[in-house]
Amino acid sequence: MQVRELDGAAAVREISALFHRVWRARREDPVIDASLLRALARTGNYVAGAYDGTAMVGAAIGFFAADGHLHSHVTGVAPERQGHGIGRALKFHQRDWALARGRHLISWTFDPLIARNAYFNLHVLGARAVEYLPDFYGDLSDGVNTGDATDRLYVEWILDEPPSPAPTARDVPALLDRDGDRPQPGTLAGRTLTVATPSDVGQLRIDQPALAIRWRMALRDALTTALAAGYRIGGITRDGHYLLEKR
């Protein structure tokens, strides 16, 4: 597999088509327009694809923020190739690309309900959670986000700092716990707290969409309440519990 920068019209159309497939978007509503990708690449922003031979299996897009750091807008991996290190390869290619241009920070957002993404972002890469953004994108009509609020965690990755190890949360009180597949509210007490995520929110969205929305609202309430009370997100356990620490 190789990751390389892309610029040509044919390549960016291929990215647009890949993202359409990853997010199961409607034909008339692309995740990102190929003409915009062409403009971003032409003006020196980050547009890259991961290839297995001649087949594109992943892609990532980023652009420069007002203060000059790189904002990573979207990264996607072909559904049949997820879990094989392609996302990791794209992020480290993006890191090297940014460092080569004198940029030492990359930011992005992700859905805090997806624990595997949180673990990857916070402990494989070493990003830190900065802000909770309720319904950040508003309504989206793709096959992944339809019918759900687009809450996101905003993270920053300081590129020359090592990642922190994943925490353990034994005997830590829960602000939000997991009772089977259901969210179970706890209490805001103690210098450290845990906030649970569903074990598989993707499957819940298919099988029990109303329960997936309950999780969205419960997680939003727990994290925004804790952050407003002076806690910070210190990491996430391997089994999907955010660890919150009093500042």
C-alpha positions as CSV (number, residue, x, y, z in Angstrom):
1,M,0.0,0.0,0.0
2,Q,1.2,3.5,-0.8
3,V,-0.1,6.9,0.3
4,R,0.5,9.8,-2.0
5,E,-0.7,13.4,-2.7
6,L,-3.3,13.8,-5.4
7,D,-4.2,16.7,-7.7
8,G,-5.6,15.7,-11.1
9,A,-9.2,15.8,-12.0
10,A,-9.5,12.0,-12.4
11,A,-8.0,11.4,-9.0
12,V,-10.2,13.8,-7.1
13,R,-13.3,12.3,-8.7
14,E,-12.1,8.9,-7.5
15,I,-11.9,10.3,-3.9
16,S,-15.4,11.8,-4.2
17,A,-16.7,8.4,-5.4
18,L,-14.9,6.6,-2.5
19,F,-16.3,8.9,0.1
20,H,-19.8,8.4,-1.4
21,R,-19.4,4.7,-0.9
22,V,-18.0,5.0,2.6
23,W,-20.8,7.2,3.9
24,R,-23.5,5.5,1.8
25,A,-24.6,8.9,0.4
26,R,-27.3,9.5,-2.1
27,R,-26.2,9.9,-5.7
28,E,-27.4,13.5,-5.8
29,D,-25.7,14.5,-2.5
30,P,-22.0,13.8,-2.5
31,V,-20.0,13.8,0.8
32,I,-17.5,16.2,-0.8
33,D,-17.6,17.6,-4.3
34,A,-14.8,16.7,-6.7
35,S,-14.5,20.3,-7.9
36,L,-13.8,21.5,-4.4
37,L,-11.2,18.8,-3.9
38,R,-9.5,20.0,-7.1
39,A,-9.4,23.6,-5.8
40,L,-8.1,22.5,-2.4
41,A,-5.3,20.5,-4.0
42,R,-4.4,23.2,-6.4
43,T,-4.1,25.8,-3.7
44,G,-1.6,23.8,-1.6
45,N,-3.9,22.0,0.9
46,Y,-3.8,18.3,1.8
47,V,-5.4,15.9,-0.6
48,A,-4.1,12.4,-0.5
49,G,-5.1,8.8,-1.4
50,A,-4.1,5.4,-0.2
51,Y,-3.6,2.8,-2.9
52,D,-3.3,-1.0,-2.9
53,G,-1.8,-1.4,-6.4
54,T,-4.0,0.7,-8.6
55,A,-7.1,0.6,-6.3
56,M,-7.8,3.5,-4.1
57,V,-8.6,2.1,-0.6
58,G,-8.6,5.3,1.4
59,A,-8.3,9.1,1.2
60,A,-7.9,12.1,3.5
61,I,-8.5,15.8,3.0
62,G,-7.2,18.8,5.0
63,F,-6.9,22.5,4.7
64,F,-5.1,25.3,6.6
65,A,-6.9,27.2,9.4
66,A,-6.7,30.9,10.1
67,D,-3.7,30.5,12.5
68,G,-1.8,28.3,10.0
69,H,-2.3,24.9,11.5
70,L,-3.7,22.0,9.4
71,H,-7.3,21.1,9.9
72,S,-8.0,17.5,8.8
73,H,-11.6,17.7,7.4
74,V,-12.3,14.1,6.4
75,T,-10.6,10.7,6.3
76,G,-12.3,7.6,4.8
77,V,-11.4,4.0,4.2
78,A,-13.1,1.6,1.8
79,P,-15.6,-0.4,3.9
80,E,-14.1,-3.8,2.9
81,R,-10.6,-2.5,4.0
82,Q,-11.4,-1.0,7.4
83,G,-9.4,-2.3,10.3
84,H,-6.3,-3.0,8.3
85,G,-4.1,0.1,9.2
86,I,-5.1,2.3,6.2
87,G,-6.4,5.1,8.4
88,R,-3.3,5.0,10.5
89,A,-1.1,5.2,7.4
90,L,-3.1,8.2,6.1
91,K,-2.8,10.1,9.4
92,F,0.9,9.5,9.7
93,H,1.4,10.6,6.0
94,Q,-0.6,13.7,6.9
95,R,1.6,14.3,10.0
96,D,4.8,14.0,7.9
97,W,3.3,16.3,5.2
98,A,2.4,19.0,7.9
99,L,5.8,18.8,9.5
100,A,7.6,19.2,6.2
101,R,5.7,22.5,5.8
102,G,6.6,23.7,9.3
103,R,3.2,22.9,10.9
104,H,3.2,21.3,14.2
105,L,-0.5,20.9,14.9
106,I,-3.4,19.1,13.2
107,S,-7.0,19.5,14.4
108,W,-10.1,17.5,13.4
109,T,-13.5,16.5,14.7
110,F,-15.0,13.0,15.3
111,D,-18.1,11.4,16.6
112,P,-17.6,10.8,20.3
113,L,-20.1,7.9,20.3
114,I,-17.6,5.8,18.3
115,A,-15.2,4.5,20.9
116,R,-12.8,2.8,18.5
117,N,-12.2,6.2,16.8
118,A,-11.8,7.9,20.2
119,Y,-9.2,5.3,21.3
120,F,-7.3,5.7,17.9
121,N,-7.3,9.5,18.0
122,L,-6.4,9.9,21.7
123,H,-4.0,7.0,22.3
124,V,-2.6,5.7,19.0
125,L,-2.0,9.2,17.5
126,G,-1.9,11.3,20.7
127,A,-4.5,14.0,20.1
128,R,-6.2,15.7,23.0
129,A,-9.8,16.5,23.3
130,V,-10.4,20.3,23.4
131,E,-14.1,21.0,23.0
132,Y,-17.5,19.3,22.7
133,L,-19.5,20.6,19.7
134,P,-23.3,19.8,19.8
135,D,-24.8,19.2,16.3
136,F,-21.7,20.7,14.7
137,Y,-22.7,20.0,11.0
138,G,-26.5,20.2,11.5
139,D,-28.6,17.7,9.5
140,L,-26.7,15.4,7.2
141,S,-28.4,13.2,4.7
142,D,-25.8,10.5,4.1
143,G,-26.4,6.9,5.1
144,V,-24.4,7.1,8.3
145,N,-25.6,10.4,9.9
146,T,-29.2,10.6,8.7
147,G,-31.6,11.0,11.6
148,D,-29.0,11.7,14.2
149,A,-27.5,14.9,15.6
150,T,-23.9,15.5,14.4
151,D,-22.2,16.1,17.8
152,R,-18.5,16.0,17.5
153,L,-15.4,16.2,19.7
154,Y,-12.8,18.7,18.5
155,V,-9.3,17.5,19.0
156,E,-5.8,18.8,18.5
157,W,-2.7,16.7,17.7
158,I,0.6,18.2,18.7
159,L,2.8,16.4,16.2
160,D,6.1,16.3,18.2
161,E,4.6,15.0,21.4
162,P,4.2,11.2,22.2
163,P,0.7,9.7,22.7
164,S,-0.4,9.1,26.3
165,P,-1.2,5.5,27.4
166,A,-4.8,4.4,27.6
167,P,-6.2,4.9,31.1
168,T,-7.8,2.3,33.4
169,A,-11.0,3.2,35.2
170,R,-11.3,0.6,38.0
171,D,-13.3,1.8,41.0
172,V,-13.9,5.2,39.3
173,P,-17.4,6.6,39.8
174,A,-19.5,6.9,36.6
175,L,-21.2,10.0,35.4
176,L,-22.7,7.9,32.7
177,D,-22.6,4.1,32.8
178,R,-23.6,1.2,30.5
179,D,-26.4,-1.1,31.5
180,G,-26.4,-3.7,28.7
181,D,-27.1,-1.7,25.6
182,R,-28.7,1.2,27.5
183,P,-27.2,4.4,29.0
184,Q,-27.4,4.6,32.8
185,P,-27.0,8.0,34.4
186,G,-24.7,8.4,37.4
187,T,-23.6,11.4,39.5
188,L,-21.1,14.3,39.1
189,A,-18.9,13.5,42.1
190,G,-15.2,12.9,42.5
191,R,-12.0,14.2,41.0
192,T,-12.2,11.5,38.3
193,L,-15.2,10.2,36.5
194,T,-16.1,7.8,33.7
195,V,-18.5,8.4,30.8
196,A,-19.5,5.3,28.9
197,T,-20.2,4.9,25.2
198,P,-22.3,2.2,23.6
199,S,-20.5,-1.0,22.7
200,D,-21.4,-0.7,19.0
201,V,-23.3,2.4,18.1
202,G,-23.2,1.5,14.4
203,Q,-25.2,-1.6,14.9
204,L,-27.6,0.3,17.3
205,R,-28.3,2.8,14.5
206,I,-29.4,-0.1,12.3
207,D,-31.3,-2.2,14.9
208,Q,-32.5,0.3,17.5
209,P,-32.2,3.9,16.1
210,A,-34.2,5.4,19.0
211,L,-31.8,3.9,21.5
212,A,-28.8,5.2,19.5
213,I,-30.4,8.7,19.8
214,R,-30.8,8.2,23.6
215,W,-27.1,7.5,23.8
216,R,-26.4,10.6,21.8
217,M,-28.3,12.8,24.2
218,A,-27.0,11.0,27.3
219,L,-23.4,11.4,26.2
220,R,-23.9,15.0,25.2
221,D,-25.4,15.8,28.6
222,A,-22.7,14.0,30.5
223,L,-19.7,15.5,28.7
224,T,-21.0,19.0,28.4
225,T,-22.0,19.0,32.1
226,A,-18.6,17.7,33.1
227,L,-16.6,20.1,30.9
228,A,-18.6,23.1,32.1
229,A,-17.8,22.0,35.7
230,G,-14.1,22.1,35.1
231,Y,-13.3,18.5,34.1
232,R,-11.2,17.6,31.1
233,I,-11.2,14.4,29.0
234,G,-8.0,12.6,29.9
235,G,-8.5,9.6,27.6
236,I,-10.7,6.6,26.9
237,T,-10.3,3.0,28.1
238,R,-10.1,0.1,25.7
239,D,-13.6,-0.9,26.6
240,G,-15.1,2.5,25.7
241,H,-15.2,4.6,28.9
242,Y,-14.0,8.2,28.7
243,L,-12.0,9.1,31.8
244,L,-12.6,12.7,33.0
245,E,-10.3,14.5,35.4
246,K,-10.9,17.6,37.5
247,R,-8.6,20.4,36.3
